[in-house]
Amino acid sequence: MLTPAQQRRIVLTSFLGWTVDAFDFFVMIFVVTDIAKEFGVTITDITWAITLTLALRAIGAVFFGRLADRLGRRPAFVINVLTFSVFQVLTGFSPSLTFFLVVRSLYGIAMGGEWGIGASLAMESIPANWRGVVSGVLASGYSFGYLLAAVLYGVGYQYLGWRGMFVVGIIPSLILLAFVVRVPESPVWREQQKVAQPNLISVVRGRWKLFLYAIIMMFAAATYSHGTQDLYPVFLKVHHGLSVHQISAIAIVYNIGAILGCVFGGTLSQKIGRRRELMLAIVCLMLLTPFWATSTGPVAIAGFAFLMQFLVQCTFGVMPAHLNEISPAAVRGTFPGFTYQCGNMLAAGNATIQAVLADRLGSFPLGLSSVVIAGAVVFFVFVAARPDRHGQSLLAADDAGHS
């Protein structure tokens, strides 16, 4: 049994892991126009880097997830941090567009491993009655990384340029590594090693409906989430003509909303259940979307962006707990990250689709909002169709009747 101090250290480390991953990813979206200008291509061409990063995260989820199931959560976490740190720095030294796209692809593979490892390590190390709150805290690391990227963009871009913004990312990565090497192993994983474990293929074959359900659910979630995030700074710059400092300030505001939404959503799900919380948040999100997309003036834009990210992250604040609770026990290092990242892979074309829609429809707001609404509708249908496993033991033999 882990001590409370060890549990807190694990939660903090898992939070920092998602923070560092997100920091690098969102540095990218702030400098899309600068990279396009340097390499002499269009914004749409550079959005392929976002697409490749998201698409290849599923490969990383499987590779690093299997390491976590076989070697343990902690050693897999260390290997993962070292890997994505290397590609993070190399991005800043890209001599050509081709090199840049290759490095971002490799970074995507490494990035794909972190979420599943960190989430399973944390969920397996805490009491069941804390899962909702901790789930929200873990998920908020994504928004906190976005917030750090926004701050760096606002205060450091003029000195660092787009290349330097990627290179300084090694600092939080090294801090994370110092935490990872000191965390204890998951007690649930240790218990599972006392009996023979089935291989991944046999588990997938026996639970293919569960895997498919989770993948489609996360595809829908990634669609509306990335639909409100990936091109939003470009939207503010191109459609509204806002300055670097205005965009940075608005991004800071809406990421504060996102962090609050994660914690609120996760905590509420512990009281009313995962399914009810998700359905409530997504209905509110759909009602808000038209106002979010069409607001004008920095104050109104910031206000609706705050509310939108609050609601988006009210759903994502539940995901670490929800995916770990429905996961087959033998592959928990793989299942949450794999299904989460497969959803991202299927939604990887979001930024490109939104850019194309905005161009063809002649309306940036319509291009953004149509994708967001489509994802939200599918998500609602899938969540409503299935009960959750709120609060059940993660050592339970394996979800009979939930496949």
KETI-766561 format. One record per residue (C-alpha): residue number from 1; residue in one letter; chain; x, y, z. Coordinates in steps of 0.1 Angstrom, whole numbers, plus 5000, padded with zeros to 4 digits. Example, Ala and Ser with C-alpha at 12.3 -4.5 7.8 and 13.67 -1.06 7.14 Angstrom:
# residues 2
{1; "A"; "A"; {5123; 4955; 5078}}
{2; "S"; "A"; {5137; 4989; 5071}}
# end
This chain:
# residues 403
{1; "M"; "A"; {5000; 5000; 5000}}
{2; "L"; "A"; {5014; 5034; 4990}}
{3; "T"; "A"; {5016; 5062; 5016}}
{4; "P"; "A"; {4996; 5094; 5010}}
{5; "A"; "A"; {5029; 5112; 5002}}
{6; "Q"; "A"; {5037; 5086; 4975}}
{7; "Q"; "A"; {5002; 5089; 4961}}
{8; "R"; "A"; {5006; 5127; 4959}}
{9; "R"; "A"; {5040; 5124; 4942}}
{10; "I"; "A"; {5025; 5100; 4916}}
{11; "V"; "A"; {4996; 5124; 4909}}
{12; "L"; "A"; {5019; 5154; 4905}}
{13; "T"; "A"; {5042; 5135; 4882}}
{14; "S"; "A"; {5014; 5123; 4860}}
{15; "F"; "A"; {5000; 5158; 4859}}
{16; "L"; "A"; {5034; 5172; 4849}}
{17; "G"; "A"; {5038; 5146; 4822}}
{18; "W"; "A"; {5006; 5157; 4804}}
{19; "T"; "A"; {5016; 5194; 4810}}
{20; "V"; "A"; {5049; 5190; 4793}}
{21; "D"; "A"; {5034; 5170; 4764}}
{22; "A"; "A"; {5007; 5196; 4758}}
{23; "F"; "A"; {5032; 5225; 4762}}
{24; "D"; "A"; {5052; 5214; 4732}}
{25; "F"; "A"; {5021; 5206; 4711}}
{26; "F"; "A"; {5005; 5240; 4717}}
{27; "V"; "A"; {5037; 5259; 4711}}
{28; "M"; "A"; {5032; 5246; 4676}}
{29; "I"; "A"; {4998; 5261; 4671}}
{30; "F"; "A"; {5009; 5296; 4681}}
{31; "V"; "A"; {5037; 5297; 4655}}
{32; "V"; "A"; {5020; 5280; 4625}}
{33; "T"; "A"; {5020; 5312; 4604}}
{34; "D"; "A"; {5057; 5319; 4612}}
{35; "I"; "A"; {5067; 5283; 4602}}
{36; "A"; "A"; {5047; 5286; 4570}}
{37; "K"; "A"; {5064; 5319; 4562}}
{38; "E"; "A"; {5099; 5305; 4568}}
{39; "F"; "A"; {5095; 5275; 4547}}
{40; "G"; "A"; {5075; 5294; 4520}}
{41; "V"; "A"; {5043; 5273; 4522}}
{42; "T"; "A"; {5007; 5279; 4531}}
{43; "I"; "A"; {4991; 5276; 4566}}
{44; "T"; "A"; {4972; 5246; 4554}}
{45; "D"; "A"; {5005; 5229; 4545}}
{46; "I"; "A"; {5018; 5234; 4580}}
{47; "T"; "A"; {4986; 5220; 4596}}
{48; "W"; "A"; {4998; 5187; 4582}}
{49; "A"; "A"; {5023; 5187; 4610}}
{50; "I"; "A"; {4995; 5189; 4635}}
{51; "T"; "A"; {4977; 5161; 4616}}
{52; "L"; "A"; {5007; 5138; 4617}}
{53; "T"; "A"; {5014; 5145; 4653}}
{54; "L"; "A"; {4978; 5136; 4663}}
{55; "A"; "A"; {4976; 5106; 4639}}
{56; "L"; "A"; {5008; 5089; 4651}}
{57; "R"; "A"; {5000; 5092; 4688}}
{58; "A"; "A"; {4981; 5060; 4685}}
{59; "I"; "A"; {5013; 5041; 4675}}
{60; "G"; "A"; {5030; 5055; 4706}}
{61; "A"; "A"; {5001; 5046; 4728}}
{62; "V"; "A"; {5004; 5009; 4718}}
{63; "F"; "A"; {5042; 5008; 4719}}
{64; "F"; "A"; {5047; 5026; 4753}}
{65; "G"; "A"; {5015; 5011; 4766}}
{66; "R"; "A"; {5028; 4975; 4760}}
{67; "L"; "A"; {5060; 4986; 4777}}
{68; "A"; "A"; {5040; 4998; 4807}}
{69; "D"; "A"; {5020; 4965; 4809}}
{70; "R"; "A"; {5052; 4943; 4806}}
{71; "L"; "A"; {5079; 4963; 4823}}
{72; "G"; "A"; {5059; 4984; 4847}}
{73; "R"; "A"; {5044; 5019; 4846}}
{74; "R"; "A"; {5075; 5037; 4860}}
{75; "P"; "A"; {5103; 5024; 4836}}
{76; "A"; "A"; {5080; 5029; 4806}}
{77; "F"; "A"; {5074; 5065; 4818}}
{78; "V"; "A"; {5111; 5072; 4820}}
{79; "I"; "A"; {5118; 5059; 4785}}
{80; "N"; "A"; {5088; 5079; 4772}}
{81; "V"; "A"; {5100; 5112; 4787}}
{82; "L"; "A"; {5135; 5108; 4773}}
{83; "T"; "A"; {5121; 5100; 4739}}
{84; "F"; "A"; {5098; 5130; 4734}}
{85; "S"; "A"; {5123; 5154; 4749}}
{86; "V"; "A"; {5148; 5146; 4721}}
{87; "F"; "A"; {5123; 5152; 4693}}
{88; "Q"; "A"; {5110; 5183; 4711}}
{89; "V"; "A"; {5144; 5200; 4709}}
{90; "L"; "A"; {5151; 5187; 4673}}
{91; "T"; "A"; {5120; 5205; 4661}}
{92; "G"; "A"; {5137; 5238; 4668}}
{93; "F"; "A"; {5166; 5229; 4646}}
{94; "S"; "A"; {5146; 5218; 4615}}
{95; "P"; "A"; {5165; 5229; 4584}}
{96; "S"; "A"; {5137; 5221; 4560}}
{97; "L"; "A"; {5099; 5214; 4559}}
{98; "T"; "A"; {5105; 5177; 4553}}
{99; "F"; "A"; {5128; 5174; 4583}}
{100; "F"; "A"; {5102; 5194; 4603}}
{101; "L"; "A"; {5073; 5171; 4594}}
{102; "V"; "A"; {5094; 5139; 4601}}
{103; "V"; "A"; {5104; 5152; 4635}}
{104; "R"; "A"; {5069; 5162; 4644}}
{105; "S"; "A"; {5057; 5128; 4633}}
{106; "L"; "A"; {5082; 5111; 4656}}
{107; "Y"; "A"; {5073; 5135; 4684}}
{108; "G"; "A"; {5037; 5124; 4679}}
{109; "I"; "A"; {5046; 5088; 4685}}
{110; "A"; "A"; {5064; 5097; 4717}}
{111; "M"; "A"; {5037; 5120; 4729}}
{112; "G"; "A"; {5011; 5092; 4723}}
{113; "G"; "A"; {5026; 5071; 4751}}
{114; "E"; "A"; {5025; 5096; 4780}}
{115; "W"; "A"; {4988; 5100; 4786}}
{116; "G"; "A"; {4980; 5063; 4790}}
{117; "I"; "A"; {5010; 5056; 4812}}
{118; "G"; "A"; {5004; 5086; 4835}}
{119; "A"; "A"; {4967; 5080; 4838}}
{120; "S"; "A"; {4970; 5043; 4846}}
{121; "L"; "A"; {4998; 5049; 4871}}
{122; "A"; "A"; {4977; 5075; 4889}}
{123; "M"; "A"; {4944; 5058; 4889}}
{124; "E"; "A"; {4959; 5025; 4901}}
{125; "S"; "A"; {4977; 5043; 4930}}
{126; "I"; "A"; {4949; 5062; 4947}}
{127; "P"; "A"; {4917; 5053; 4966}}
{128; "A"; "A"; {4885; 5049; 4944}}
{129; "N"; "A"; {4867; 5078; 4961}}
{130; "W"; "A"; {4895; 5102; 4949}}
{131; "R"; "A"; {4893; 5091; 4912}}
{132; "G"; "A"; {4870; 5118; 4900}}
{133; "V"; "A"; {4890; 5147; 4916}}
{134; "V"; "A"; {4924; 5133; 4905}}
{135; "S"; "A"; {4910; 5126; 4870}}
{136; "G"; "A"; {4902; 5163; 4867}}
{137; "V"; "A"; {4936; 5173; 4880}}
{138; "L"; "A"; {4954; 5150; 4856}}
{139; "A"; "A"; {4933; 5162; 4826}}
{140; "S"; "A"; {4940; 5198; 4836}}
{141; "G"; "A"; {4977; 5192; 4829}}
{142; "Y"; "A"; {4968; 5195; 4792}}
{143; "S"; "A"; {4953; 5229; 4797}}
{144; "F"; "A"; {4981; 5240; 4820}}
{145; "G"; "A"; {5006; 5231; 4792}}
{146; "Y"; "A"; {4985; 5252; 4768}}
{147; "L"; "A"; {4986; 5280; 4793}}
{148; "L"; "A"; {5024; 5278; 4796}}
{149; "A"; "A"; {5027; 5279; 4759}}
{150; "A"; "A"; {5005; 5310; 4757}}
{151; "V"; "A"; {5026; 5327; 4784}}
{152; "L"; "A"; {5058; 5319; 4766}}
{153; "Y"; "A"; {5043; 5331; 4733}}
{154; "G"; "A"; {5033; 5364; 4749}}
{155; "V"; "A"; {5065; 5372; 4767}}
{156; "G"; "A"; {5092; 5352; 4749}}
{157; "Y"; "A"; {5083; 5349; 4713}}
{158; "Q"; "A"; {5098; 5383; 4704}}
{159; "Y"; "A"; {5132; 5371; 4718}}
{160; "L"; "A"; {5132; 5334; 4710}}
{161; "G"; "A"; {5114; 5332; 4676}}
{162; "W"; "A"; {5095; 5300; 4667}}
{163; "R"; "A"; {5126; 5279; 4669}}
{164; "G"; "A"; {5137; 5290; 4704}}
{165; "M"; "A"; {5102; 5283; 4717}}
{166; "F"; "A"; {5106; 5246; 4709}}
{167; "V"; "A"; {5142; 5245; 4722}}
{168; "V"; "A"; {5134; 5259; 4757}}
{169; "G"; "A"; {5109; 5231; 4761}}
{170; "I"; "A"; {5137; 5209; 4773}}
{171; "I"; "A"; {5136; 5228; 4806}}
{172; "P"; "A"; {5102; 5215; 4818}}
{173; "S"; "A"; {5111; 5181; 4803}}
{174; "L"; "A"; {5141; 5178; 4825}}
{175; "I"; "A"; {5121; 5188; 4855}}
{176; "L"; "A"; {5096; 5161; 4847}}
{177; "L"; "A"; {5123; 5135; 4843}}
{178; "A"; "A"; {5136; 5143; 4878}}
{179; "F"; "A"; {5101; 5136; 4892}}
{180; "V"; "A"; {5095; 5104; 4871}}
{181; "V"; "A"; {5126; 5086; 4883}}
{182; "R"; "A"; {5115; 5090; 4920}}
{183; "V"; "A"; {5079; 5077; 4917}}
{184; "P"; "A"; {5071; 5042; 4930}}
{185; "E"; "A"; {5056; 5015; 4908}}
{186; "S"; "A"; {5018; 5010; 4906}}
{187; "P"; "A"; {5006; 4986; 4933}}
{188; "V"; "A"; {4979; 4973; 4910}}
{189; "W"; "A"; {5005; 4964; 4884}}
{190; "R"; "A"; {5025; 4946; 4910}}
{191; "E"; "A"; {4995; 4925; 4920}}
{192; "Q"; "A"; {4987; 4917; 4884}}
{193; "Q"; "A"; {5022; 4902; 4879}}
{194; "K"; "A"; {5014; 4875; 4904}}
{195; "V"; "A"; {4992; 4857; 4879}}
{196; "A"; "A"; {4997; 4850; 4842}}
{197; "Q"; "A"; {4985; 4878; 4820}}
{198; "P"; "A"; {4967; 4874; 4786}}
{199; "N"; "A"; {4983; 4889; 4755}}
{200; "L"; "A"; {4969; 4920; 4739}}
{201; "I"; "A"; {4955; 4903; 4708}}
{202; "S"; "A"; {4935; 4879; 4729}}
{203; "V"; "A"; {4921; 4907; 4750}}
{204; "V"; "A"; {4912; 4928; 4720}}
{205; "R"; "A"; {4895; 4898; 4703}}
{206; "G"; "A"; {4874; 4892; 4734}}
{207; "R"; "A"; {4866; 4928; 4740}}
{208; "W"; "A"; {4865; 4943; 4705}}
{209; "K"; "A"; {4831; 4960; 4711}}
{210; "L"; "A"; {4845; 4978; 4741}}
{211; "F"; "A"; {4876; 4989; 4722}}
{212; "L"; "A"; {4855; 5001; 4693}}
{213; "Y"; "A"; {4831; 5020; 4716}}
{214; "A"; "A"; {4859; 5038; 4734}}
{215; "I"; "A"; {4877; 5047; 4702}}
{216; "I"; "A"; {4846; 5062; 4686}}
{217; "M"; "A"; {4838; 5081; 4718}}
{218; "M"; "A"; {4873; 5095; 4719}}
{219; "F"; "A"; {4872; 5103; 4682}}
{220; "A"; "A"; {4841; 5124; 4688}}
{221; "A"; "A"; {4857; 5141; 4719}}
{222; "A"; "A"; {4889; 5149; 4700}}
{223; "T"; "A"; {4868; 5164; 4672}}
{224; "Y"; "A"; {4851; 5190; 4693}}
{225; "S"; "A"; {4881; 5195; 4716}}
{226; "H"; "A"; {4907; 5201; 4689}}
{227; "G"; "A"; {4880; 5219; 4669}}
{228; "T"; "A"; {4880; 5246; 4696}}
{229; "Q"; "A"; {4918; 5247; 4701}}
{230; "D"; "A"; {4941; 5239; 4672}}
{231; "L"; "A"; {4932; 5267; 4648}}
{232; "Y"; "A"; {4918; 5291; 4673}}
{233; "P"; "A"; {4949; 5313; 4677}}
{234; "V"; "A"; {4951; 5314; 4639}}
{235; "F"; "A"; {4914; 5323; 4638}}
{236; "L"; "A"; {4920; 5352; 4663}}
{237; "K"; "A"; {4950; 5364; 4642}}
{238; "V"; "A"; {4936; 5361; 4607}}
{239; "H"; "A"; {4898; 5366; 4612}}
{240; "H"; "A"; {4899; 5391; 4640}}
{241; "G"; "A"; {4932; 5407; 4633}}
{242; "L"; "A"; {4944; 5405; 4669}}
{243; "S"; "A"; {4980; 5411; 4680}}
{244; "V"; "A"; {5004; 5387; 4695}}
{245; "H"; "A"; {4998; 5401; 4730}}
{246; "Q"; "A"; {4960; 5401; 4726}}
{247; "I"; "A"; {4961; 5364; 4714}}
{248; "S"; "A"; {4983; 5354; 4743}}
{249; "A"; "A"; {4961; 5372; 4768}}
{250; "I"; "A"; {4929; 5355; 4755}}
{251; "A"; "A"; {4947; 5321; 4754}}
{252; "I"; "A"; {4957; 5326; 4790}}
{253; "V"; "A"; {4921; 5334; 4800}}
{254; "Y"; "A"; {4905; 5305; 4782}}
{255; "N"; "A"; {4931; 5281; 4796}}
{256; "I"; "A"; {4923; 5292; 4831}}
{257; "G"; "A"; {4887; 5283; 4822}}
{258; "A"; "A"; {4899; 5249; 4809}}
{259; "I"; "A"; {4918; 5241; 4841}}
{260; "L"; "A"; {4888; 5250; 4862}}
{261; "G"; "A"; {4866; 5229; 4840}}
{262; "C"; "A"; {4888; 5198; 4843}}
{263; "V"; "A"; {4888; 5199; 4881}}
{264; "F"; "A"; {4851; 5208; 4883}}
{265; "G"; "A"; {4841; 5181; 4858}}
{266; "G"; "A"; {4861; 5154; 4874}}
{267; "T"; "A"; {4848; 5163; 4909}}
{268; "L"; "A"; {4812; 5165; 4897}}
{269; "S"; "A"; {4815; 5131; 4881}}
{270; "Q"; "A"; {4825; 5116; 4914}}
{271; "K"; "A"; {4791; 5128; 4928}}
{272; "I"; "A"; {4767; 5122; 4899}}
{273; "G"; "A"; {4785; 5096; 4879}}
{274; "R"; "A"; {4807; 5098; 4848}}
{275; "R"; "A"; {4779; 5094; 4822}}
{276; "R"; "A"; {4755; 5120; 4836}}
{277; "E"; "A"; {4783; 5146; 4840}}
{278; "L"; "A"; {4795; 5140; 4804}}
{279; "M"; "A"; {4760; 5144; 4790}}
{280; "L"; "A"; {4753; 5176; 4809}}
{281; "A"; "A"; {4785; 5192; 4799}}
{282; "I"; "A"; {4782; 5183; 4762}}
{283; "V"; "A"; {4746; 5197; 4759}}
{284; "C"; "A"; {4758; 5230; 4775}}
{285; "L"; "A"; {4788; 5230; 4750}}
{286; "M"; "A"; {4765; 5227; 4720}}
{287; "L"; "A"; {4743; 5255; 4732}}
{288; "L"; "A"; {4773; 5278; 4736}}
{289; "T"; "A"; {4791; 5271; 4703}}
{290; "P"; "A"; {4773; 5296; 4681}}
{291; "F"; "A"; {4781; 5324; 4706}}
{292; "W"; "A"; {4817; 5313; 4709}}
{293; "A"; "A"; {4822; 5313; 4671}}
{294; "T"; "A"; {4805; 5346; 4663}}
{295; "S"; "A"; {4815; 5368; 4692}}
{296; "T"; "A"; {4834; 5401; 4684}}
{297; "G"; "A"; {4856; 5423; 4705}}
{298; "P"; "A"; {4885; 5411; 4727}}
{299; "V"; "A"; {4864; 5411; 4759}}
{300; "A"; "A"; {4835; 5391; 4745}}
{301; "I"; "A"; {4858; 5367; 4726}}
{302; "A"; "A"; {4878; 5360; 4758}}
{303; "G"; "A"; {4846; 5355; 4778}}
{304; "F"; "A"; {4830; 5330; 4754}}
{305; "A"; "A"; {4864; 5313; 4749}}
{306; "F"; "A"; {4867; 5309; 4787}}
{307; "L"; "A"; {4832; 5293; 4789}}
{308; "M"; "A"; {4839; 5271; 4759}}
{309; "Q"; "A"; {4871; 5256; 4772}}
{310; "F"; "A"; {4855; 5252; 4807}}
{311; "L"; "A"; {4829; 5230; 4791}}
{312; "V"; "A"; {4852; 5211; 4768}}
{313; "Q"; "A"; {4875; 5202; 4797}}
{314; "C"; "A"; {4845; 5194; 4819}}
{315; "T"; "A"; {4843; 5163; 4796}}
{316; "F"; "A"; {4880; 5156; 4794}}
{317; "G"; "A"; {4884; 5160; 4832}}
{318; "V"; "A"; {4864; 5127; 4835}}
{319; "M"; "A"; {4884; 5107; 4809}}
{320; "P"; "A"; {4913; 5094; 4830}}
{321; "A"; "A"; {4889; 5079; 4855}}
{322; "H"; "A"; {4863; 5068; 4829}}
{323; "L"; "A"; {4887; 5050; 4805}}
{324; "N"; "A"; {4906; 5033; 4834}}
{325; "E"; "A"; {4874; 5021; 4850}}
{326; "I"; "A"; {4861; 5005; 4818}}
{327; "S"; "A"; {4895; 4991; 4808}}
{328; "P"; "A"; {4902; 4954; 4809}}
{329; "A"; "A"; {4926; 4950; 4839}}
{330; "A"; "A"; {4953; 4930; 4821}}
{331; "V"; "A"; {4959; 4958; 4795}}
{332; "R"; "A"; {4952; 4989; 4815}}
{333; "G"; "A"; {4986; 5004; 4805}}
{334; "T"; "A"; {4976; 5001; 4769}}
{335; "F"; "A"; {4938; 5005; 4767}}
{336; "P"; "A"; {4932; 5040; 4780}}
{337; "G"; "A"; {4961; 5055; 4760}}
{338; "F"; "A"; {4954; 5034; 4729}}
{339; "T"; "A"; {4917; 5043; 4727}}
{340; "Y"; "A"; {4923; 5079; 4736}}
{341; "Q"; "A"; {4950; 5083; 4709}}
{342; "C"; "A"; {4931; 5063; 4683}}
{343; "G"; "A"; {4904; 5088; 4687}}
{344; "N"; "A"; {4929; 5116; 4682}}
{345; "M"; "A"; {4942; 5097; 4651}}
{346; "L"; "A"; {4908; 5096; 4636}}
{347; "A"; "A"; {4903; 5133; 4643}}
{348; "A"; "A"; {4938; 5142; 4632}}
{349; "G"; "A"; {4926; 5160; 4601}}
{350; "N"; "A"; {4906; 5185; 4622}}
{351; "A"; "A"; {4928; 5216; 4616}}
{352; "T"; "A"; {4931; 5209; 4579}}
{353; "I"; "A"; {4894; 5202; 4575}}
{354; "Q"; "A"; {4885; 5234; 4594}}
{355; "A"; "A"; {4909; 5254; 4572}}
{356; "V"; "A"; {4894; 5240; 4541}}
{357; "L"; "A"; {4859; 5245; 4553}}
{358; "A"; "A"; {4866; 5281; 4562}}
{359; "D"; "A"; {4880; 5288; 4528}}
{360; "R"; "A"; {4852; 5271; 4508}}
{361; "L"; "A"; {4824; 5284; 4529}}
{362; "G"; "A"; {4840; 5319; 4531}}
{363; "S"; "A"; {4834; 5319; 4568}}
{364; "F"; "A"; {4860; 5311; 4595}}
{365; "P"; "A"; {4834; 5310; 4623}}
{366; "L"; "A"; {4812; 5285; 4603}}
{367; "G"; "A"; {4842; 5264; 4595}}
{368; "L"; "A"; {4852; 5261; 4632}}
{369; "S"; "A"; {4817; 5256; 4646}}
{370; "S"; "A"; {4804; 5230; 4622}}
{371; "V"; "A"; {4832; 5206; 4631}}
{372; "V"; "A"; {4827; 5213; 4669}}
{373; "I"; "A"; {4789; 5206; 4667}}
{374; "A"; "A"; {4794; 5174; 4647}}
{375; "G"; "A"; {4818; 5160; 4672}}
{376; "A"; "A"; {4796; 5170; 4701}}
{377; "V"; "A"; {4765; 5153; 4687}}
{378; "V"; "A"; {4783; 5120; 4681}}
{379; "F"; "A"; {4799; 5121; 4716}}
{380; "F"; "A"; {4765; 5126; 4732}}
{381; "V"; "A"; {4750; 5097; 4714}}
{382; "F"; "A"; {4778; 5073; 4724}}
{383; "V"; "A"; {4779; 5084; 4760}}
{384; "A"; "A"; {4741; 5081; 4764}}
{385; "A"; "A"; {4741; 5046; 4750}}
{386; "R"; "A"; {4763; 5030; 4777}}
{387; "P"; "A"; {4764; 5029; 4815}}
{388; "D"; "A"; {4797; 5037; 4832}}
{389; "R"; "A"; {4816; 5018; 4858}}
{390; "H"; "A"; {4819; 5046; 4883}}
{391; "G"; "A"; {4839; 5037; 4914}}
{392; "Q"; "A"; {4844; 5000; 4906}}
{393; "S"; "A"; {4876; 4982; 4917}}
{394; "L"; "A"; {4905; 4984; 4892}}
{395; "L"; "A"; {4916; 4949; 4904}}
{396; "A"; "A"; {4883; 4934; 4894}}
{397; "A"; "A"; {4888; 4903; 4872}}
{398; "D"; "A"; {4875; 4918; 4840}}
{399; "D"; "A"; {4843; 4935; 4832}}
{400; "A"; "A"; {4820; 4906; 4824}}
{401; "G"; "A"; {4790; 4920; 4809}}
{402; "H"; "A"; {4807; 4952; 4799}}
{403; "S"; "A"; {4824; 4941; 4767}}
# end
